[in-house]
């Protein structure tokens, strides 16, 4: 039996697929961008803290090169002096090292954001497959990485070598009046060199970043079937959604039926439609529809009204108007104020007459319901 041909990955990755890939540690990365950021921050620190570092380092060197008589008498004195020099040097360059570490942690977030995933650290046997490894070596990505490495080597070596050659006289010049000036001058030369190297690396990153974004998107492309399957998984299968909607309707209907005993009157069609109205002068300015239904639901509304002693009035035009024009929980429109007011006035008079045992009022006829 023939197998169906594999679908091509022509669809862009969905947000869910991108998020799942990020959870697995698959995000676009550009080493050149990270390197350029580190070189730039290092150069700026040397320019800002160069004098302070030069002064501190010259003092440490001056102290280290001075010998005292007690240093020659104790075999551990030289070791202690060396330990102090190392400690002072580390403290002196601690801000520089801290800035480099922070930059190395922040710079990856510029492209793809942070992605910490334990799945990327798990060993996979497929990585040991020599055939797949050979495929990765001869892939287009490997070719791009090779060209990028050659370009970076040529550009960085050219810029660095050209700068050193242009300033060879300063580098090979005799020492200045003090060691501190020599160190500060060396820091300045090194800072300019870092700026030039960073500019060269940024040039490579300017080309590499778009490629990394394109390559990352290409890897995560989806087939149309995968998009459809993900849509079903995300939004739910039709039968599940239908069942959820059914449960929601049943819940809403149950809550509606709980409002019927609180109604003042139920207007009927007389059998096909039933609408329950409630009027609370303290909470609302107009009567509200607290329950309504047709056919079987209308029958349940009427049955609950009879059980709880809610007055049921047959008024087909008004019942149809309320059922079709007013949503559940809304106030009645102004066009029905007069008709509903006459109906409620009759209901309230009827309650009072029954309570007092007097003659019941006459039911209103031909309630004023607009034709529209």
C-alpha positions, 0 to 999 in steps of 0.5 A, a space after each residue: 500500500 502506498 504511503 501518503 507523501 510527507 507534507 511540506 513545512 510551509 506554515 510559519 510557527 504558531 506562538 504555541 510552537 515558539 513557546 514550546 521550543 523556548 521551554 526546550 531551550 531552542 531560541 535564536 542565538 548569535 555568538 557574534 552579538 554576545 562577543 561584541 557586547 562584551 568587548 564594548 562594555 570592556 572598552 567602556 570600563 577601561 576608559 572610565 576606570 582606566 586611571 583608577 586601575 592604573 593608579 591602583 595597579 602601580 601601587 600594588 606593583 611598587 609594594 610587591 617589588 620592595 623588599 624588606 629585611 624581615 622578608 629575607 629572614 622568614 621563608 614564609 614572608 615572600 609567600 605572604 607578600 605574594 598572597 597579598 599582591 594577588 588579593 589586592 589585584 583581584 579586588 582591584 579588577 573585581 568591578 571589571 570582572 563583575 561587569 564582564 560576567 553581567 554583560 555575558 549573562 544579559 547579552 543573550 537576552 537581546 536575541 531570543 531572551 533567556 531560556 533555561 531548560 533542563 531538556 537541553 542538558 539531557 543526553 540524547 543518543 541521536 547526537 552520537 549518530 555518525 550519519 546525522 553528525 555528518 549531515 550536520 557537518 555538510 549542511 547549509 548552517 555548517 557552511 554559514 558558520 564556516 564562512 562566518 568564522 573565516 570572516 571573523 578571523 580575517 576581520 578581527 586579525 586585520 583590525 587588531 593587527 593594523 591597530 597594533 602596527 599603527 601604534 607600534 611606536 607607542 607600544 615600543 616607546 621607552 618607559 615614561 616618568 612613572 609606572 602609573 602613566 605607562 599602565 594608564 597609557 596601556 589601558 587606553 590603547 587596549 580600550 581603543 583596540 577593544 572598541 575597534 574589535 567590537 565594531 568589527 564584531 558588530 559588523 559580523 553580527 549585523 549579518 548573523 542576527 537576521 540569519 539566526 532569526 531566519 534559521 530558527 523560524 525555518 526549523 520550527 516551520 509546520 505543516 498544515 496538518 500540524 497547524 490544524 492538530 494544534 488548533 484542535 488541541 488548543 481550542 478543544 475538539 468540536 464534541 468537547 466544545 459542544 458538551 461544554 456549551 451544553 453544560 453552560 446552557 444547563 447551568 444558566 437555565 438552572 440559575 434562571 429557574 431559581 429566579 422565578 420564585 422572586 418574580 412579581 408576575 409571569 406573562 404567557 402566550 399562553 402556552 408557547 412563551 412565558 416571561 417572568 418580570 420583577 420590579 424593585 423600585 429601590 434597585 432599578 428604575 424599570 422592571 427586569 426580565 428574570 426568566 423567559 423561555 419557550 415551549 418546554 422551558 415556558 412550561 417549567 417557568 409556569 409550573 414554578 410560578 404556580 408552586 411559589 404563588 407567582 401570578 400568571 397573566 395571559 397577554 400574548 402580544 406583551 409576552 411575545 414582545 418581551 420574549 423577543 425584544 428583552 434579553 435575560 436580566 435586562 430592563 424592559 424598553 421604554 416602549 413597553 413601560 405603559 403596558 407593563 405598568 398597567 399589568 404590575 398595577 393590576 398584580 399589586 392591587 390583586 395582592 392587596 385585595 386578596 390580603 384584605 378580602 375585598 373585591 378583586 380588581 378587573 384584569 386589564 384588557 388590550 394592553 398597549 403594546 406597539 405593533 413593531 
